[in-house]
Amino acid sequence: MWVGHYASGLIAKPFAPTVPLWLLALAGAVPDAIFFILQFFGIESFNLDPKLIPRGCFPYSNDYPYSHSLAGMAVTGAALAALWKAKATTSVTLKDQLVIIAATASHFLLEWPVHRKDVKITPHDSYQLGAGLFDHPVVVFVMETVLFLFALWVYATYSPPSARAGYLKNKNRLWGVIAVMICQQAQFCFSAAPTTETRWVHAPLFLGMILGSSWLLGKLEQ
């Protein structure tokens, strides 16, 4: 799953209006960001698998027991919430922290239907989950696009005006964000891998897209 991971942050915004939207968006995708960072150090692995290329989107075989286990995501969410509480210049409530943790943990629920049996409950669990929708890229594209647009509607409908100031003052910003995110999803589902070098090419590209998308979504608020 790709742009669907930002849905949790958009839906979470009405429940935590003082938490920046960029942070909530990042929370939903941060397990992927952690994964791409950990693979730089050889802690987790990210490999292009030629056997998966004809089958659908995201043709990679991965070993990511820490970033992509439910337990690991919960710990990551707690760490992100604690870091925000320590660095924020405004009051951060327990509810705000729980919303950040929930947005991060939602990553697991969204990975389950699309991944190919490679996500776990705990890092050392021998049982791996995944329904394999990655083998059906059209389904994944439609599902994620609809999920993202629904979450955007929730954010736009139920967030206070102060949390929507960016696009309320700049009328084309919302449509620009939608276009960029849908193009990202199309690239994720239908385009070929740019090279065979995953560690130093693919991973930095994906990491940059996560950080850039979180920043871009934050511009809906600012």
N, C-alpha and C positions, 0 to 999 in steps of 0.2 A: 504494500500500500504506500501511496505517496502523498498527494495533496489531501487525501482523506484524513491524514494524521493532524492536519491543522483544524479540522472540524471541532475537535474537543475543546481547543482554546477559544474558538469563536462562540461555542455554546456556553462555555464557562464564564465568559465575560459578564453577562448579566448577574451572575452569582458572586462575582468578585470585581466590581466596577473600579476599584482603586488599584488593582493590579494591572500593570501595562499590558496592552494587547499583544505586543511583541513577545513578552515573556510567556503569556499563556499559549501563544502559537508555538513558541519554541518548546514549551513543556510537552506538547503532544508529539513532537518529533525528536525530542532530545535523546531517546534511546538509540535512534539511528546515528545521531551526531556522535554519541559516545562510542558506538561501534566503529565508525570510521576513524576515530582517534585511536582507539585501542588496537586496531589492526596495524597502525603505523609502528607500534611497539612490539608486534608479534604476539600480543595477548589473545587476540581473536583473529580469525582469518576470513578473507574475502577473495574468492577466486572465480574467474570466468570459466564456466563449464560448457564446452562445445556441445555436449549432448543435450543441454537445455535450450540452446539457441533456437532450434526449430519448434520448440514446444510453446513458446509464448514470451511474456515479458519477464524482466529481471532474471537473466540467465546466469545466475551465480550460485555456487555452492558455498555455504557459509558455516562457520563454526563460531557462534557468538553466545556462549552460555551465560555470560554476565550481563551484557547489555540487553539481550533478548529473552531473558527469563522473566516471569512475572515478579519473582522476588527481587531480581536485579532492577527492574523498572520501578518498583516501589521504593527501593533504596535511593535510586537516582532522583526520583521525585521528591523524596524527603530532603536529600542534599540540596536540590535546587531551591526548595522552599526555604530551607535554613539559610542558604546563601543570600537569597533575596531579603529575608528578614534582617540579616546582619548588615546588608549594604543599603537598604532602602532609606530614604530620608523622610518618609512618611510612616505612619503607623501601619503595621502588618498584623492582622488579626489571625487567630487560630483558623477561622473559616477560610481566610485567604490562603493559608498554607495548605489546608486540606484540599482546596480546589486545585492548587498547583499539583499536588500529589495525585489527585484523581485524574487530572488531564494527562499526566505522564503514564499512569497505570493503564489508561484507556488504550495505549499503544498495543498492549497485549491482545485486547479484545478485537482490535482492528487487524492485527496480523494473522490471527487464527484462521479466518476464512480464506485468505489469499496465499499464504505461504505454503511451501511444499514440505510439510512435516519437519520443521527445523526450529520451532520455538518450544520452550520448556516452562514448567512451573517453577522449578528451582534450577540453579546452574548445573547441578550434578544429577539431575533427574534423567533416567534412562529412557523415559517415554517422551516422544516428541510429537507436537501437534501441528496441524496445518491441513486445510481442506483442498489446497492446490488450485485456487482460482487464477493464479499466475499463468496457468496453462491456457487460459481463456482471456486474452488481452482485451477484446471488445467488451466483455462483461466487466472486467476490472475498470476500464475507462469509464463506462457508463455509471457503474456503481460509485466510484470515487467522485466523479463529477457531480452526481446528484447529491451525494453526502455533503460535499463541500458547499454547494449552493444552498442546501437546506440549512446548514450551520450558519452560513452568511446571512440568511433570512432571519434566523433566530437572533443573531447578534444585532442586526439592523432594526429588528422589531422591538426587542426587549431591553437593549442596553440604553442607559440614559444618554441624552444628547451630548453631554460632555465627553462620553466615550466614543462618539461618532463625529467629533468635530472636524477631523481631517477630511473626510469625504463630503460632509455637509457644506464645508467652505469651498471645496474643490470638486465640482460636480462630476468631472470625468474620472476622478481617481478611483471610484468604486469599479467602474467598467474596465479601467486599465488593469486593476488587480485581478479581476475575473479573467480577463484575456490572458494575462501572464500565467495564472495558475492552470488554466485549461491547456495552454500550450505546453506547460511543464508535464502535465499528466499525459498528453499525447506523446511527448518525447519519451516518457518513462515506459509507456505501454507498447509503442510501435517502432521506435527507432532502434538501429543496431548499436551495439557497444562500440565506442569510438576507437578503441585500441584493445590489445590483449593485456595491457599493463593495468592491473586493478589497484595495486597498492599506492602507486605514486601518480596515477592519472584519474582513474574512475573515482576512487574514494575522495580525493580532494574536490573533484567536481561536485559530487553528491553533497559533501559537507558544505561547500560554498552555496549550493542551492538551498540547503536548509537554513543557513544563517541569513541568506539574502531574502528568502521568502518570509521569514519571521520579521525581519526589518520592514519589508514591504507591507505586510499585513498591519504592522504597527502604525503605518502611515494613514490607515483608515481612521485612526484615533487622533493623531496629532496634526 
